Amino acid sequence: MSGMGETGSIEIQQLRELKGPLVDVRSPGEFAKGHWPGAINVPLFDDEERAAVGTAYKQQGRTPAIHLGLELTGPKLSSLARQLESLRDQGDPRIYCWRGGMRSASVAWLAQQIDLKPRLLQGGYKSYRRWAQGCFEQTWPLRVMGGRTGTGKTDLLLAMAARGAAAVVGKPFQIHHGCTEHYENQLAEALDQHQRRGATAIWLEAESIQVGRCRIPKPLFDQMQEAPVLEIQRDLTERVNQLVQVYGHQGGAALAEATERISRRLGPQRTKEALEAIAREDWATACRATLDYYDRCYDHELARSPRRNAIDLSGLSPDQAAETLIDRGFVEIHD
């Protein structure tokens, strides 16, 4: 296994231009923390096995660790080969591990035995992470979509993207994965995709630097702070209905907990009003009780924007709103 590290190993920009399935051979735990978006996890070791091999390497040295790795993988070779075989119709695999070392080389050797022509990522996932983080250091033609809570910014960005606009809809990324590392990977891929298409304006939703459990990379956030803002406006009733639709299904316990977290900022009267409304499942009243706080926070952030326009989209569905922005020249469409 030790002599295969450089077989078919190429640097990341070259590998990005190739077709074929991306195969991440790291452990499931490593993969869950973050991976090249679109990659398939075909782990050479599970999490416990990886820890055991790592411990053997530190305590006993390289050769004992290799022997342990062979003992662990030997019984799994047939299963691993079948997993690789199932990808044959997608083309030759592009394989990576953490640093482009023995795990990826071992799986590449196995792929060769079943007549595949694997390519290894030089430097492994570590080099991918350098690429992703480097993306945020670039200067991007950003446009920021702002608007008070409940104006449907995420749905509007999705409708714009469906029509060919360069829109990076980051919120669903953190909802599905909840890990900053993978969130960054997805943002980098989305930005790179729009750059390759020649986008002259890339839309992002106005956010604080913390988005749920994830965090916007600071170099990108700094650019967002300086980018032109388009403020979406809708009447209060629409906003409340939107919030009830999005958050009402979470149930009283979760909404009450969220309300308690901001109780100091809401004040005792509004907190009491919101919690009583939640207790009787009156989601609309609960939303109205908390909106004043969120609106004040948003207005404070908006006041810091150096350039902004506003448009009232009350009464329009996300699709109708997207068409309106395109027709009025706020949004460009790329083929």
Rosetta blueprint (number, residue, H / E / L):
1 M L
2 S L
3 G L
4 M L
5 G L
6 E L
7 T L
8 G L
9 S E
10 I E
11 E L
12 I H
13 Q H
14 Q H
15 L H
16 R H
17 E H
18 L L
19 K L
20 G L
21 P L
22 L E
23 V E
24 D E
25 V L
26 R L
27 S L
28 P H
29 G H
30 E H
31 F H
32 A H
33 K H
34 G L
35 H L
36 W L
37 P L
38 G L
39 A L
40 I E
41 N E
42 V L
43 P L
44 L L
45 F L
46 D L
47 D H
48 E H
49 E H
50 R H
51 A H
52 A H
53 V H
54 G H
55 T H
56 A H
57 Y H
58 K H
59 Q H
60 Q H
61 G L
62 R H
63 T H
64 P H
65 A H
66 I H
67 H H
68 L H
69 G H
70 L H
71 E H
72 L H
73 T H
74 G H
75 P H
76 K H
77 L H
78 S H
79 S H
80 L H
81 A H
82 R H
83 Q H
84 L H
85 E H
86 S L
87 L L
88 R H
89 D H
90 Q H
91 G L
92 D L
93 P L
94 R E
95 I E
96 Y E
97 C L
98 W L
99 R L
100 G L
101 G L
102 M H
103 R H
104 S H
105 A H
106 S H
107 V H
108 A H
109 W H
110 L H
111 A H
112 Q H
113 Q H
114 I L
115 D L
116 L L
117 K L
118 P L
119 R E
120 L E
121 L E
122 Q L
123 G L
124 G H
125 Y H
126 K H
127 S H
128 Y H
129 R H
130 R H
131 W H
132 A H
133 Q H
134 G H
135 C H
136 F L
137 E L
138 Q L
139 T L
140 W L
141 P L
142 L E
143 R E
144 V E
145 M E
146 G E
147 G E
148 R L
149 T L
150 G L
151 T L
152 G L
153 K H
154 T H
155 D H
156 L H
157 L H
158 L H
159 A H
160 M H
161 A H
162 A H
163 R L
164 G L
165 A L
166 A L
167 A E
168 V E
169 V L
170 G L
171 K H
172 P H
173 F H
174 Q H
175 I H
176 H H
177 H H
178 G L
179 C L
180 T H
181 E H
182 H H
183 Y H
184 E H
185 N H
186 Q H
187 L H
188 A H
189 E H
190 A H
191 L H
192 D H
193 Q H
194 H H
195 Q H
196 R H
197 R L
198 G L
199 A L
200 T L
201 A L
202 I E
203 W E
204 L E
205 E E
206 A L
207 E L
208 S L
209 I L
210 Q E
211 V E
212 G L
213 R L
214 C E
215 R E
216 I L
217 P L
218 K H
219 P H
220 L H
221 F H
222 D H
223 Q H
224 M H
225 Q H
226 E H
227 A L
228 P L
229 V E
230 L E
231 E E
232 I E
233 Q E
234 R L
235 D L
236 L H
237 T H
238 E H
239 R H
240 V H
241 N H
242 Q H
243 L H
244 V H
245 Q H
246 V H
247 Y H
248 G H
249 H H
250 Q H
251 G L
252 G H
253 A H
254 A H
255 L H
256 A H
257 E H
258 A H
259 T H
260 E H
261 R H
262 I L
263 S H
264 R H
265 R H
266 L H
267 G L
268 P H
269 Q H
270 R H
271 T H
272 K H
273 E H
274 A H
275 L H
276 E H
277 A H
278 I H
279 A H
280 R L
281 E L
282 D L
283 W H
284 A H
285 T H
286 A H
287 C H
288 R H
289 A H
290 T H
291 L H
292 D H
293 Y H
294 Y H
295 D H
296 R H
297 C H
298 Y H
299 D H
300 H H
301 E H
302 L H
303 A L
304 R L
305 S L
306 P L
307 R L
308 R E
309 N E
310 A E
311 I E
312 D E
313 L L
314 S L
315 G L
316 L L
317 S L
318 P H
319 D H
320 Q H
321 A H
322 A H
323 E H
324 T H
325 L H
326 I H
327 D H
328 R L
329 G L
330 F L
331 V L
332 E L
333 I L
334 H L
335 D L
